Amino acid sequence: GDDIKTIVTNAEVYRLAWAPDSKELGVVGYANSRLTIYDAQKGSEVNKFANPKGIELWSASYSPDGSLIAIGDGATPSNVYVFDAQSGAEVAGPLQSRGASWDIEFSPDGQYLTTCNGSGTVYTWTTSDWKVYDALSGDGIHPDGCKDGVFGVNSDIYISVGTDGVLNVWDMSSGDLLFTESFGVNITTVSISGDGELIAVALSDGTVRVMGLE
């Protein structure tokens, strides 16, 4: 429980992104168009990735092997850029979707990159060619805004939650809706356990609900 390091950032933080090796921590936040990478142990800044359009960033994610970093901004349509985590070279972008990118996630197998957007849309791209993956891309998934999303540990499902108070579980191969549950209040975030058997959702009424996935 000891405080290892306190890092003073340059923004009110929106999202945190851990490198897969846990050595570095990425931060995006209010009124800042850069993803800043810190050494998690030393607290020192080690890298920055800037939005080429200079627009405030809302989300960031490392690929499972740590070779890539994706960032999403708050524009409408939003712009997603993917960088080489070591060289800083731009790999793809702008990948565009309707509404600000409130969350961005690589699938655990590295095949997909998905955004959960303020417009209620979910957009997915295949990382082999950065083309839109139509099976899990579309409008009106969460009419009042998609707040957060997470992949299953085997990359076979994607779970989205929204301000409409709905949790959806999607089949990645077909895009079919496998399961839906309404909680009646805004869902702020969703997380899946390391063994892939439990889902936790945080609700705006101050409660956390834990559900079995199987």
C-alpha positions in Angstrom: 0.0 0.0 0.0 3.0 2.3 -0.1 2.9 5.3 -2.4 5.6 4.4 -5.0 5.5 7.7 -7.0 3.3 10.8 -7.3 3.2 12.1 -10.9 2.1 15.7 -11.5 0.5 15.7 -14.9 -0.2 18.6 -17.2 -4.0 18.0 -17.4 -7.1 16.9 -15.6 -6.7 13.2 -16.5 -9.4 11.5 -18.7 -7.8 8.1 -19.3 -4.7 6.1 -18.2 -3.0 3.5 -20.5 -0.6 1.0 -19.0 2.1 -0.5 -21.2 1.9 -4.3 -21.3 5.2 -4.6 -19.4 3.8 -2.3 -16.7 6.9 -0.1 -16.9 5.2 2.9 -18.5 2.0 4.8 -18.0 0.3 6.9 -20.6 -2.0 9.9 -19.7 -4.5 11.9 -21.7 -6.5 14.8 -20.3 -8.4 18.0 -20.4 -7.3 20.7 -22.9 -4.3 18.7 -24.0 -3.7 17.2 -27.5 -0.8 15.0 -26.4 -0.5 11.6 -24.9 2.3 11.8 -22.3 4.2 8.7 -21.3 5.7 8.4 -17.8 8.1 6.0 -16.2 5.8 4.4 -13.6 8.6 3.9 -11.1 10.5 7.1 -11.5 7.7 9.4 -12.5 9.7 11.0 -15.2 8.4 11.8 -18.7 9.8 9.5 -21.3 7.8 10.2 -24.4 4.9 12.2 -26.0 2.6 11.4 -28.9 0.8 14.4 -30.3 -2.5 14.6 -32.2 -1.5 15.9 -35.6 -4.7 18.0 -35.7 -4.0 19.6 -32.3 -7.4 18.4 -30.9 -7.8 17.4 -27.2 -7.3 13.7 -26.6 -9.9 11.7 -24.8 -8.6 8.1 -24.9 -5.4 6.0 -25.4 -4.5 2.4 -25.6 -1.4 0.2 -26.0 -1.5 -2.9 -28.3 -1.1 -6.2 -26.4 2.5 -6.6 -27.5 3.3 -3.0 -26.6 4.5 -2.1 -30.2 1.7 0.3 -31.0 -0.1 3.2 -29.2 -3.6 4.4 -30.3 -5.1 7.7 -29.4 -8.6 9.1 -29.9 -9.7 12.7 -29.8 -12.9 14.6 -28.9 -13.7 15.9 -32.3 -16.9 15.1 -34.3 -16.1 13.1 -36.3 -13.4 11.8 -34.0 -9.9 11.1 -35.2 -7.9 8.0 -34.2 -4.2 7.8 -34.8 -1.9 4.8 -34.3 1.8 5.2 -33.6 4.8 3.0 -33.4 5.5 3.0 -29.6 9.3 3.1 -30.0 10.0 5.3 -33.0 6.9 7.5 -32.7 6.2 7.0 -36.4 2.6 7.3 -37.5 1.3 3.9 -38.5 -2.4 4.7 -39.3 -4.7 7.6 -39.2 -6.8 9.5 -39.1 -9.3 6.7 -38.7 -12.6 8.5 -38.3 -15.9 7.6 -36.6 -18.9 9.7 -35.6 -18.7 11.3 -32.1 -15.8 11.8 -29.7 -13.8 8.7 -28.8 -14.6 8.2 -25.1 -12.8 4.9 -25.0 -10.4 3.0 -27.3 -9.3 -0.6 -26.9 -7.1 -3.1 -28.7 -8.4 -6.7 -28.6 -6.1 -9.0 -26.6 -5.1 -10.9 -29.7 -4.2 -7.6 -31.4 -6.5 -8.1 -34.4 -8.9 -5.3 -33.7 -9.0 -1.7 -32.5 -12.4 -0.5 -31.3 -13.7 2.9 -30.1 -16.7 3.6 -28.0 -18.0 7.1 -29.0 -20.0 9.9 -27.4 -22.5 9.8 -30.3 -23.5 6.2 -29.3 -21.5 4.6 -32.1 -19.0 1.8 -31.9 -16.3 1.6 -34.6 -13.8 -1.3 -35.1 -10.8 -1.5 -37.4 -8.8 -4.6 -38.3 -5.1 -3.9 -37.5 -3.8 -5.9 -40.4 -5.0 -3.2 -42.9 -6.8 -0.6 -40.7 -10.0 -1.0 -42.6 -13.4 -0.7 -40.9 -14.6 -4.0 -39.6 -18.3 -3.8 -40.5 -19.4 -6.7 -38.2 -18.9 -4.4 -35.2 -19.2 -0.8 -36.4 -22.4 1.2 -36.4 -24.6 3.9 -35.1 -27.3 3.9 -32.4 -25.7 1.2 -30.3 -26.1 3.4 -27.2 -28.4 6.3 -28.2 -27.3 8.6 -25.4 -23.5 7.9 -25.7 -21.2 4.9 -25.5 -19.2 5.4 -22.3 -16.8 2.5 -22.1 -15.9 -0.9 -23.7 -13.8 -3.9 -23.1 -12.9 -7.1 -24.9 -13.2 -10.6 -23.5 -9.9 -12.2 -22.6 -10.1 -14.4 -25.7 -11.1 -11.5 -28.1 -14.3 -13.4 -29.0 -16.6 -10.8 -27.5 -16.8 -7.0 -27.0 -18.7 -5.5 -24.1 -20.1 -1.9 -24.4 -21.9 0.3 -21.8 -23.5 3.6 -22.2 -25.3 6.6 -20.6 -28.5 4.8 -21.5 -27.8 2.4 -18.7 -27.4 -0.6 -21.0 -24.7 -3.2 -21.1 -24.3 -5.1 -24.4 -22.2 -8.2 -25.2 -21.3 -8.6 -28.8 -20.0 -11.5 -30.8 -16.8 -10.4 -32.6 -17.0 -12.8 -35.5 -20.6 -12.0 -36.5 -21.4 -8.7 -34.7 -24.5 -10.4 -33.2 -25.8 -9.1 -29.9 -25.4 -12.0 -27.5 -26.7 -10.5 -24.3 -28.1 -7.2 -23.0 -28.9 -5.9 -19.6 -30.5 -2.6 -18.6 -29.6 -1.1 -15.2 -31.8 2.0 -15.4 -29.0 4.5 -14.7 -25.9 5.8 -16.5 -23.1 3.2 -16.6 -19.7 5.0 -16.2 -17.3 2.2 -16.8 -17.0 -1.6 -17.4 -14.2 -4.1 -16.5 -13.6 -7.8 -17.0 -11.8 -10.0 -14.6 -8.4 -11.5 -15.5 -9.9 -15.0 -15.9 -12.7 -13.7 -18.1 -15.5 -15.0 -16.0 -16.8 -11.8 -14.3 -17.9 -8.4 -15.5 -18.0 -5.4 -13.2 -20.0 -2.2 -14.1 -19.9 1.1 -12.2 -23.2 2.9 -12.0 -23.8 6.7 -11.6 -25.8 5.9 -8.4 -22.6 5.0 -6.7 -23.0 1.2 -6.9 -20.9 -1.4 -8.6 -22.6 -4.5 -10.0 -20.7 -7.8 -10.6 -22.1 -10.3 -13.0 -21.0 -13.8 -14.2 -20.1 -13.9 -17.9 -20.6 -17.6 -18.4 
